[in-house]
Amino acid sequence: MRALASRIVEFYRRERRDLPWRRTGDPYAIWVSEIMLQQTRVATVIPYWERWMARFPSVGALAAAPLDDVLAAWAGLGYYSRARNLHAGARWVAEERGGELPRTAGDLRAVPGIGPYTAGAIASIAWGERAPLVDGNVARVLARVRGLDEDVKSTAGQKRIWAEAGALMAALPATMAPGDLNQGLMELGATVCTPTAPACLTCPLSGPCVARADGRQDELPRLPARKAAADLRELASVALWIERKGAVLFARRPAGGLYGGLWELPQGDDAAAAARAVGVKLRGATRAIGEHRQVLTHRRLRIALARATVVGAPRADGTYTAVRWCDAAAAARELGVSSATSALLALGKAPRRR
């Protein structure tokens, strides 16, 4: 294990990509990067992280920001619960610890939204704690190198992978940084030991790799079967484009559930239900604009968009927590909106056919 750990660190020091969050030891900046990188490509994250750090440069700045501003800065990254949890965690740190993040992985777990992986990343990179971590990249590298047959997302598989990561960290030579080992594992998974067509010929771990020796690098890690898109449950709804004096009506979803806390065009099972959700009634028939379809991790969306004229003053009526009028072109900057809502706005702003 000692030789394995040394190879990983040497690889990282030699081959690591120059990423902006690797140029700082600020635990808050590292925290933000790790949350953004969950299920999101590095190239996508870089500009978001840079804009985020300019807008919310500290725990205190993030804690003081309204949730709408936070979600607007996150818009387009997806998995919006990450932004809500990051905001909630910053507020907890500001209130309970005077804006200072805990300095150990164990204490970091007390921060809302910080799990074992993120705690290990912050503690090892910012403070040099011998704290292991496991994400998808690390699980793939360790499963292949150690020849693990367990489903890495199962309870038993997770326990085994974490044990392997812990043993590797324990074997790290004292002259090497724990953060370099963790980042080296993630770097290997991202750039060499990739999900498909791993670059085994150039991998620094090809010698001790069990999967490579057995010709099983394409079989490992073992993962649960994914549902085909056609097998996912479809959520069908109607969204209303309600316009007044050049502004469009938006409604904010409750904090929990799909797109929690985000703003959207009022939606319902049908046009009448969408109108009722914001306390108004339809006046006359709606006019169809188009339809947006999207495949998410666990479901499919099919949203029909229609222009509507309504009677009554819009209000939050149980389905939503707030309503407001906003210029459609400014919504992405001023409100937190999902990619689905952005697509609907593009449909609504498109030139009308005559």
C-alpha positions as semicolon CSV with decimal commas, in nm:
position;residue;x (nm);y (nm);z (nm)
1;M;0,000;0,000;0,000
2;R;0,287;0,239;0,076
3;A;0,430;0,202;-0,274
4;L;0,082;0,243;-0,424
5;A;0,019;0,564;-0,229
6;S;0,359;0,702;-0,333
7;R;0,290;0,634;-0,702
8;I;-0,041;0,816;-0,684
9;V;0,114;1,124;-0,521
10;E;0,405;1,129;-0,766
11;F;0,158;1,106;-1,055
12;Y;-0,045;1,394;-0,912
13;R;0,257;1,618;-0,863
14;R;0,372;1,548;-1,218
15;E;0,046;1,542;-1,414
16;R;-0,215;1,745;-1,224
17;R;-0,424;1,990;-1,417
18;D;-0,397;2,357;-1,328
19;L;-0,743;2,420;-1,181
20;P;-0,830;2,746;-1,004
21;W;-0,935;2,585;-0,673
22;R;-0,597;2,410;-0,659
23;R;-0,425;2,745;-0,631
24;T;-0,571;2,816;-0,288
25;G;-0,571;2,663;0,058
26;D;-0,892;2,843;0,156
27;P;-1,121;2,573;0,300
28;Y;-1,432;2,764;0,192
29;A;-1,311;2,783;-0,169
30;I;-1,231;2,411;-0,160
31;W;-1,574;2,337;-0,013
32;V;-1,748;2,526;-0,294
33;S;-1,543;2,349;-0,562
34;E;-1,612;2,003;-0,420
35;I;-1,987;2,065;-0,405
36;M;-1,994;2,201;-0,760
37;L;-1,788;1,910;-0,892
38;Q;-2,035;1,650;-0,772
39;Q;-2,190;1,500;-1,087
40;T;-2,061;1,791;-1,298
41;R;-1,769;1,812;-1,542
42;V;-1,463;2,018;-1,450
43;A;-1,486;2,231;-1,767
44;T;-1,840;2,327;-1,675
45;V;-1,755;2,406;-1,314
46;I;-1,457;2,639;-1,371
47;P;-1,648;2,952;-1,484
48;Y;-1,923;2,891;-1,227
49;W;-1,668;2,859;-0,947
50;E;-1,486;3,174;-1,055
51;R;-1,809;3,378;-1,072
52;W;-1,927;3,232;-0,742
53;M;-1,606;3,323;-0,559
54;A;-1,622;3,676;-0,698
55;R;-1,984;3,712;-0,584
56;F;-1,963;3,520;-0,254
57;P;-1,593;3,536;-0,155
58;S;-1,638;3,405;0,199
59;V;-1,862;3,198;0,423
60;G;-2,001;3,522;0,565
61;A;-2,082;3,663;0,222
62;L;-2,265;3,347;0,123
63;A;-2,452;3,327;0,453
64;A;-2,572;3,686;0,418
65;A;-2,694;3,642;0,061
66;P;-3,064;3,583;-0,012
67;L;-3,140;3,230;-0,134
68;D;-3,271;3,374;-0,463
69;D;-2,928;3,524;-0,534
70;V;-2,758;3,195;-0,450
71;L;-2,986;2,993;-0,678
72;A;-2,946;3,248;-0,957
73;A;-2,566;3,211;-0,934
74;W;-2,610;2,834;-0,949
75;A;-2,855;2,835;-1,242
76;G;-2,746;2,589;-1,511
77;L;-2,537;2,361;-1,288
78;G;-2,833;2,141;-1,198
79;Y;-2,894;1,934;-0,883
80;Y;-3,006;2,251;-0,706
81;S;-3,021;2,087;-0,365
82;R;-2,642;2,130;-0,367
83;A;-2,681;2,509;-0,374
84;R;-2,949;2,507;-0,105
85;N;-2,737;2,285;0,117
86;L;-2,427;2,499;0,059
87;H;-2,623;2,809;0,157
88;A;-2,769;2,639;0,465
89;G;-2,423;2,515;0,563
90;A;-2,273;2,863;0,530
91;R;-2,546;3,007;0,752
92;W;-2,481;2,739;1,013
93;V;-2,106;2,807;1,009
94;A;-2,167;3,183;1,034
95;E;-2,408;3,145;1,324
96;E;-2,250;2,858;1,516
97;R;-1,878;2,907;1,448
98;G;-1,834;3,273;1,366
99;G;-1,770;3,199;0,999
100;E;-1,481;2,955;1,060
101;L;-1,513;2,607;0,914
102;P;-1,424;2,316;1,145
103;R;-1,069;2,186;1,099
104;T;-1,122;1,810;1,111
105;A;-1,322;1,572;0,894
106;G;-1,519;1,455;1,196
107;D;-1,619;1,806;1,298
108;L;-1,694;1,907;0,938
109;R;-1,964;1,639;0,930
110;A;-2,165;1,858;1,169
111;V;-2,206;2,124;0,897
112;P;-2,538;2,084;0,713
113;G;-2,477;1,950;0,363
114;I;-2,125;1,819;0,428
115;G;-2,098;1,442;0,399
116;P;-1,801;1,209;0,446
117;Y;-1,658;1,271;0,098
118;T;-1,666;1,652;0,121
119;A;-1,539;1,644;0,479
120;G;-1,245;1,430;0,373
121;A;-1,166;1,658;0,080
122;I;-1,167;1,980;0,285
123;A;-0,978;1,834;0,580
124;S;-0,707;1,669;0,371
125;I;-0,654;1,945;0,115
126;A;-0,689;2,251;0,338
127;W;-0,540;2,118;0,662
128;G;-0,343;1,808;0,575
129;E;-0,547;1,566;0,782
130;R;-0,509;1,198;0,695
131;A;-0,876;1,178;0,602
132;P;-0,973;0,943;0,318
133;L;-1,248;1,015;0,068
134;V;-1,447;0,823;-0,189
135;D;-1,630;0,960;-0,492
136;G;-1,707;0,799;-0,826
137;N;-1,354;0,848;-0,958
138;V;-1,189;0,712;-0,645
139;A;-1,425;0,413;-0,632
140;R;-1,344;0,326;-0,994
141;V;-0,966;0,347;-0,942
142;L;-0,968;0,141;-0,623
143;A;-1,213;-0,118;-0,756
144;R;-0,989;-0,180;-1,057
145;V;-0,654;-0,165;-0,882
146;R;-0,767;-0,393;-0,599
147;G;-0,991;-0,616;-0,816
148;L;-1,306;-0,561;-0,609
149;D;-1,615;-0,750;-0,726
150;E;-1,873;-0,585;-0,501
151;D;-2,127;-0,342;-0,645
152;V;-1,951;-0,021;-0,540
153;K;-2,282;0,154;-0,471
154;S;-2,416;-0,119;-0,246
155;T;-2,377;-0,097;0,131
156;A;-2,114;-0,372;0,131
157;G;-1,935;-0,221;-0,166
158;Q;-1,922;0,124;-0,008
159;K;-1,787;-0,021;0,315
160;R;-1,513;-0,208;0,126
161;I;-1,415;0,093;-0,087
162;W;-1,394;0,322;0,216
163;A;-1,182;0,063;0,396
164;E;-0,945;0,050;0,097
165;A;-0,923;0,429;0,084
166;G;-0,854;0,441;0,457
167;A;-0,580;0,179;0,433
168;L;-0,418;0,365;0,145
169;M;-0,421;0,690;0,343
170;A;-0,277;0,518;0,650
171;A;0,012;0,385;0,437
172;L;0,099;0,729;0,291
173;P;0,463;0,822;0,366
174;A;0,495;1,102;0,622
175;T;0,675;1,320;0,367
176;M;0,373;1,326;0,135
177;A;0,058;1,539;0,168
178;P;-0,275;1,366;0,232
179;G;-0,444;1,618;0,005
180;D;-0,214;1,518;-0,280
181;L;-0,309;1,154;-0,236
182;N;-0,682;1,226;-0,244
183;Q;-0,654;1,463;-0,537
184;G;-0,425;1,215;-0,713
185;L;-0,689;0,943;-0,685
186;M;-0,954;1,178;-0,824
187;E;-0,719;1,296;-1,100
188;L;-0,641;0,940;-1,204
189;G;-1,011;0,858;-1,227
190;A;-1,088;1,172;-1,424
191;T;-0,803;1,162;-1,674
192;V;-0,657;0,808;-1,694
193;C;-0,872;0,542;-1,527
194;T;-1,184;0,665;-1,706
195;P;-1,521;0,484;-1,715
196;T;-1,465;0,364;-2,071
197;A;-1,141;0,307;-2,262
198;P;-0,906;0,361;-1,965
199;A;-0,551;0,458;-2,063
200;C;-0,389;0,155;-1,899
201;L;-0,068;0,184;-2,102
202;T;0,014;0,521;-1,944
203;C;-0,133;0,457;-1,600
204;P;0,119;0,472;-1,313
205;L;-0,075;0,192;-1,139
206;S;-0,085;-0,052;-1,432
207;G;0,173;-0,278;-1,265
208;P;-0,012;-0,350;-0,939
209;C;-0,361;-0,320;-1,099
210;V;-0,554;-0,647;-1,058
211;A;-0,814;-0,556;-1,323
212;R;-0,539;-0,481;-1,575
213;A;-0,362;-0,811;-1,503
214;D;-0,687;-1,006;-1,542
215;G;-0,810;-0,811;-1,845
216;R;-1,117;-0,696;-1,651
217;Q;-1,074;-0,320;-1,662
218;D;-1,391;-0,288;-1,870
219;E;-1,591;-0,499;-1,621
220;L;-1,497;-0,308;-1,307
221;P;-1,624;-0,134;-1,110
222;R;-1,950;-0,322;-1,079
223;L;-2,247;-0,084;-1,080
224;P;-2,623;-0,132;-1,051
225;A;-2,804;-0,145;-1,385
226;R;-2,941;0,191;-1,496
227;K;-3,296;0,225;-1,620
228;A;-3,341;0,311;-1,985
229;A;-3,488;0,656;-2,045
230;A;-3,806;0,498;-2,182
231;D;-3,856;0,315;-1,850
232;L;-3,839;0,630;-1,639
233;R;-4,163;0,775;-1,501
234;E;-4,285;1,069;-1,706
235;L;-4,408;1,389;-1,541
236;A;-4,638;1,574;-1,779
237;S;-4,755;1,930;-1,707
238;V;-4,865;2,256;-1,864
239;A;-4,677;2,581;-1,802
240;L;-4,840;2,920;-1,855
241;W;-4,684;3,226;-2,013
242;I;-4,876;3,506;-1,839
243;E;-4,757;3,849;-1,945
244;R;-4,830;4,197;-1,808
245;K;-4,668;4,521;-1,923
246;G;-4,372;4,334;-2,070
247;A;-4,310;4,123;-1,759
248;V;-4,383;3,752;-1,719
249;L;-4,530;3,586;-1,411
250;F;-4,301;3,354;-1,215
251;A;-4,377;3,136;-0,914
252;R;-4,134;2,989;-0,661
253;R;-4,148;2,621;-0,572
254;P;-4,136;2,501;-0,210
255;A;-3,789;2,427;-0,071
256;G;-3,814;2,047;-0,091
257;G;-3,850;1,817;-0,388
258;L;-3,768;1,859;-0,755
259;Y;-3,634;2,209;-0,832
260;G;-3,702;2,311;-0,471
261;G;-3,678;2,687;-0,413
262;L;-3,646;2,769;-0,782
263;W;-3,869;3,001;-0,984
264;E;-4,066;2,879;-1,282
265;L;-4,358;2,963;-1,505
266;P;-4,676;2,851;-1,324
267;Q;-4,740;2,481;-1,386
268;G;-5,016;2,230;-1,331
269;D;-5,164;1,911;-1,468
270;D;-5,354;2,129;-1,716
271;A;-5,385;2,501;-1,793
272;A;-5,668;2,558;-1,545
273;A;-5,472;2,390;-1,267
274;A;-5,165;2,598;-1,348
275;A;-5,374;2,914;-1,320
276;R;-5,525;2,803;-0,988
277;A;-5,176;2,738;-0,852
278;V;-5,113;3,114;-0,862
279;G;-5,463;3,219;-0,755
280;V;-5,603;3,329;-1,093
281;K;-5,853;3,204;-1,351
282;L;-5,813;3,168;-1,724
283;R;-5,991;3,419;-1,947
284;G;-6,063;3,248;-2,273
285;A;-5,860;2,974;-2,435
286;T;-5,484;2,938;-2,409
287;R;-5,257;2,946;-2,713
288;A;-5,003;2,667;-2,748
289;I;-4,640;2,781;-2,790
290;G;-4,445;2,457;-2,784
291;E;-4,324;2,174;-2,567
292;H;-4,009;2,096;-2,372
293;R;-3,892;1,740;-2,306
294;Q;-3,605;1,651;-2,076
295;V;-3,462;1,333;-1,924
296;L;-3,349;1,362;-1,562
297;T;-3,177;1,098;-1,350
298;H;-3,494;0,936;-1,222
299;R;-3,773;1,073;-1,442
300;R;-3,869;1,234;-1,770
301;L;-4,027;1,576;-1,806
302;R;-4,279;1,679;-2,070
303;I;-4,393;2,038;-2,029
304;A;-4,634;2,204;-2,272
305;L;-4,608;2,584;-2,282
306;A;-4,913;2,801;-2,353
307;R;-4,988;3,174;-2,354
308;A;-5,272;3,268;-2,128
309;T;-5,478;3,569;-2,029
310;V;-5,601;3,552;-1,671
311;V;-5,842;3,718;-1,432
312;G;-5,742;3,806;-1,076
313;A;-5,432;3,914;-0,886
314;P;-5,165;3,641;-0,879
315;R;-5,068;3,509;-0,536
316;A;-4,898;3,207;-0,381
317;D;-5,184;2,964;-0,331
318;G;-5,029;2,662;-0,160
319;T;-4,855;2,506;-0,457
320;Y;-4,600;2,788;-0,461
321;T;-4,441;2,998;-0,186
322;A;-4,421;3,330;-0,376
323;V;-4,503;3,494;-0,708
324;R;-4,346;3,787;-0,890
325;W;-4,332;3,957;-1,227
326;C;-3,998;3,963;-1,403
327;D;-3,863;4,045;-1,746
328;A;-3,814;3,713;-1,922
329;A;-3,469;3,808;-2,048
330;A;-3,354;3,901;-1,697
331;A;-3,496;3,596;-1,517
332;A;-3,178;3,389;-1,541
333;R;-2,978;3,673;-1,380
334;E;-3,228;3,779;-1,114
335;L;-3,394;3,449;-1,023
336;G;-3,285;3,093;-0,970
337;V;-3,437;2,901;-1,261
338;S;-3,384;2,545;-1,380
339;S;-3,263;2,443;-1,724
340;A;-3,621;2,332;-1,799
341;T;-3,752;2,681;-1,723
342;S;-3,473;2,836;-1,931
343;A;-3,582;2,619;-2,223
344;L;-3,944;2,728;-2,179
345;L;-3,839;3,093;-2,167
346;A;-3,651;3,046;-2,494
347;L;-3,969;2,902;-2,647
348;G;-4,177;3,191;-2,518
349;K;-3,935;3,457;-2,641
350;A;-3,900;3,303;-2,988
351;P;-4,057;3,506;-3,272
352;R;-4,421;3,418;-3,318
353;R;-4,523;3,252;-3,641
354;R;-4,785;3,430;-3,844
